[in-house]
């Protein structure tokens, strides 16, 4: 069973906070059980939900309704990254994200953080697909990718060297909701977690659930723990072959189930792994099923674009662009030229033709001499996808839809 160890809080002489925060006191830091040799026996009811979750992710991999498989994979990964960032208080609409991806130099701090999350999620998928053994250095590399272009770049990829905590005061662990392991324990715990990630003797759903909860419990970094911990889910899914094509946006559903998410992690830390695994499996089922709905909606939208453009020849630049738009809601002539392997003049002609057909509309983001085109129907569909997933797994709406102005 997990335990705690008593530690003495020694405030810094130049510390902030109230008198209580600036005085010494004894607190209890959590000491997690090792998981590399974990023998987990789950009730039959929980095991059944886990089997259903594996089946749901497997069916998502077989989805063929929408021809643009790369675009679907990209959108699911972006939705996952945006939601994972939103859990940490970073809100960004699909339009603002697409603008940041097209023109990174002009992105603001919040947009750079979300773009960093997308890059970290992609790195996690690539790590899982590589087939090599995962190490603590790989986990630190994910953290570095997440934060390297943000205001927290100085801590990117660096394990914390002091005590941290969740909830309570900003200045001391007094009154904290959870106090992770002492900093001196973190390197060994991270190595042990990496060893667990390399196993293949349990359900990938269970492995991902336990790895994520253990990482969040260790809380090895000064910031960015939630986002890296959710990226580890996709390391497991891809490594174990569960999500060979499409990564279900689990963070979108976790964001809609914030209260149950925290309760599940608390149950895990109390030793109730069955309840945590049940909740996690339910989230996976929800994310996979809604992802298949997104694939069908994208197929319908693409058909509508073809009709609006009066069914251009299949080999025309306009038709080829319609096939590519779902991968990138905002485009410029250079991007399209690279996409279609055509000149920028031909790319601009295709963009203008689809603007005439009301598939695209021109935007400049307030910048002179910069012309770009956005697909408003696609942006609306992606925002609606997040809105549809703003209901928790019991059908109750738990958070507002993404704001189109953020």
N, C-alpha and C positions, 0 to 999 in steps of 0.2 A: 504494500500500500504506500502511496505517496506520503511524504512527511514534510516538516518544516525545520528550519534551523534558526536559532535566535541570533540576531546581529544587533550591533549598537549603531545607531545613526549619529554621526558626528557632523554637525552643520559646519559649513565654511564660514570663516570669520566675516567674509563680505557677502554672506548669503542674504536672500530676500525672504519675504513672507512674514507671518505674524510671529509672536513670541514663541508659540508652541513649535513652529517650524524651525526656529533658530535655537532650539534647545536639544540636548541629547536625549535619546530614548531608545528603548529596546523594541525591535520589531521582528516579525517572523517572515523569513523568505522561504518560498516554496522549493522543495527538493523533489523533482519528478522521478518516477520509476523508470528504469531502462526499458526500452521497447524492442531492441534488436532480437531478443529471444522470447518475445511476447507470445504466450499461448492463450488465444482468445476464444472462449466458448460463448457463442451467442444463442439466445433463445430462438426457437424455430420461427416465431413471428418476425423477428428482426432479420433472420437469415433470408426469409422469403422476400422482404422488401429489398434486400441487397441484390438478390437474384433478379428481381424486377428492374432495379437500377442498371445492372449490367446489360440486360436485354434492351432497355430504352436507349442507352448509349450505342449499342450495337446496331439498332435499327436506324439511328441517326447517321451512322457511317454508310448505310446503304441507300440514303436519300438520293433520288435521281430526278425529282420533280423539276429542279432548277438546274439548268445546264452550266451556269457559271460557278463551278465548284470552288475555284480559288477565291472568288468574290464572297461566297457564302462563308468559307473558312475565315476569311479576313474580317468579315463583319461580326461573326461570332466571337472572334478573338478581341476585336475592338470593344464589343459590348461587354465582354468579360473585364477588360481593362478599365473602361469607363466606370463600371459599377464597383470594381474593386477600389478605385480611387474615390468614388462617392462615399463608400463606407468610411473612408478616412476624412470626409468633409470637403473633398475636391469635386465641385460640380462643373460639368462641361457638356454642352449640347452637342449633338452630332454635327451640326453646321460649323460650330466653332472648332471642333476637333478636326473636321475635314480641312478647314482653312489652315490650321496649324500644321497639318501633315503636308499640305501643298506648299506652304511658305514658312518653314520652321524658323527662319531668322526673325520673322515678325511676331512670333508667338509670345504671349505673356507668360508669367511665372507659372500660373495654374495650368495653362495648356502644355507647357514644357514638362510638368510633372506627369500629366496624363499620357503624353507621348512617351515619356520614359517608362511608364507602366506598360504600354503596348510593347515597347522594345523588350522589356523584361519578360513579359508573357511569351513573346515569340522566342526569346532565348531559352525559356523553360521548355517549350515544345521541342525546340531543336536539341536541347540537352537530352530530353527523354528519347528522341528519335535516334540519337547517336549510338546508343547501345553500350557506351562505356560506363564503367562504374562511377557513380556520383560521389563526390568528395565534399568536405567542408569548404574547400576552395571554390568549388562550383557554386555552392550556395552563396558565398561571399561575392562571387562574380555576378550573380543575378542581382544582388543588392547594389553593386557598383553600377550596373546597367540602368537600374531604376533611378538612381539619384545623380548620376554623373553630370547631367546638364541642368541641374536644379540649384536652388539656393543652398541646399544641404550637401553639395558636392564634396565638402571637406570630410564628411563621414562615410562617403560611399565605399562599400566593401570592407568596412572596418568593424570588427566585433567591439561591442561596448566594453569599457574598462571601469565602469562604475555601476552601482545599483540603479535600476530603473523600476517603475511601478505604473500601474494603470488605475486611473481614477483618483479622487481625493485632491490633495493640494498639488500645485505645480512646483512646490519648493521642498517638499520632503515626503517620505512614504507614510506619514501619519494619516490615518483615515483612508488609505488606499483600498480599492476594491480587490486588487490582486497584486502581489509582489512576487515577481519572477525570481529564479535562482540567482544566487550571488554571482557577481561577475567572474570570480575565479573558477566557477564550475562550467562556464559557458563553452570553452573550447572542447572539453571532453564530451559534453552533451551534444554538441554539434557534430562531432565525429561519429558518435553513436547513432544519431539520427541519419547521417549519410549512409552508415552501414545498413540501417533498416530500409532505406530507399532502394538498396540494391537487391533486396530479397524478392522472391517470387513464389512464396509458399502460402499465400492467403489471397482472398479476393482483392482485386485492384481497388474496389470501392472501399473496402475496409482499410487497406494500406494507405490510400490517399487520405481517408478520414483521420486515421491515427497520426500519420506524418504531419498533417496540417495542424492538428490540435497540439501535438508535441512541440512543433516549432513555435506556435503562438505562446505556449507555456514557457519555453526557454526564453523567448523574446530577446534574441541575441544582439540586436542592433539598437542604436539610440533612437532611430526612427525608421519607418518603412517596413516594420515587421509584418503588419497585416497583409500588405501587398505582396511581399515575397512569400509569405506563408500560403497565400492563395495561388501563387504561381507554382508552388511545389505540387499542388494537386495535379497540374497538367504535366509535370515531369513524370509523375506516376502513371497517369492515364496513357501518355504516349509511350513510355518505356514498356508498359505491360501490354501494349497493343490494343487497348480498349478504345482509344480515340485515334485511330490510324489516319483519319481524314479531317474530322471536325471536332473541335474542342467545345463542348457544351458550356455556355456562359454561366457557370455556377455562381459567380459573384453577384450576378444580377438577382438571382433568387435569394442569396444570402442577404443582400441589401434590403430586400422586401420582408425578410424575416429577422430583422435586427435583434429583437428581444429573444426569440428562440435560439438564434445563433449564439448570443452571450450565454444563455441558459445551458446550451449544449456544451460549450467549452467549460463552463463551471462544473457540469456533471462529469465531464471527462477528468477534470482535475480532482474530483472527489472519488474517482475510481469507477464511475458508472459509464463504462465504454459502450454498453449496449444502447443506452439512450442516445448518446452522441452519434453512434453509427446509424441508428434508425433515422434520426433527423437528417444526417448528411445524405443518406441514400434517397430520402424523399426529395431533397433539394435537387439531386442529380436527375431524378426522374422528371421533375418539373422542367428543369433547364433543357433536357434533351427533347422532350415533347414539344415545347414551345419553339425550339430551334427548327424543328421540322415544319411547323406552321410558318416560320419566317421564310423558309425555302420556297414554300408554295406561294406565299405572297409576292416574293421577288419574281417568280416565274410569271405570275399574272401581270405584274407591273411591266415587265419586259415586253410581254405581248401587247400591252396597251401602247407602249412607245412605238413599236413597229407599226401599229395601226395609225397612230398620229403622224408618223413619217411616211405614210402611204406605201408600206411594204417595200423598202428599197432593196435592190439586188443584194443577194447574200454576200457577194464579194466586194460590194461598195464600201467606201470608207465610213459612210453613215451607219450602215448595218453592222459593220465590225465594231464601231464605236458604241452602239447600243449594247452589244454583247459585253463590252468592257466597263460601261458606266457603273454597274453595281459595285465594282471593286473600288471605285473612287468617286464619291458624290460631287467633288469640286475638281475641275480640271482646267489647265491652260493649254495653249497650242503646243508648247514644247513637250509637255507630258503626253499629250495625245500622239504627237509625232513619234515619240519613243515607243509608245504602246503599240502603234499600228505599223511601225517601220515605214513611215511616209514622210514627205517634206512638211515643214511647218505651214506652208501655204495650203497643202492638201488637208492638213489637220484643221486649219482655221476654216476652210470651206465646209468640212464635215460638222464642225461646231456651229457654224452659222446656219447650216441646213437644219440641224436639230433645234436650234433656237427658234427658227421660223415655224417649226412643227410644235412648239411649246413643250418640247421634251426638256430643254435646257433654258436657263435664263442667264444673262450676263451680269456679273458682279465685279467690283474692283476693290472692295474692302477699304474704300476711302483712299486708295493709293493712286496717284497720277501715273499714267502710262503703264498701268498693270491691268490686263484683261484676263478674266477667268470666267468660267461658266459653271453653274451649279445645277443639280437635278433636284428641284424642290420636292417633287413627289417622292423621290427616294429618301431624302432627308426626313420628310414627314413620316414615311413608313418606318424608318429606323427609330425615330423618337416614339412612334406609336408602339413599336415592339417593346421598348423599355417601359412604356406606360402599361402595356398589357401584363408585363411581368412585375408591376408594382404591387400586385396582390400577393399575399403570402400563400403558402401551400394549402391553407384552409379557405382561400377565397376572400379574405378580408383585405381591403386596401389599407396599406400601411405607410405609404410615403407618396408625396406628390409626384406628378409626371415631371420629366426633365424640362427645365425652362428653356424656351427657344432663344432667350436673350443671354444665356450664360455659356 
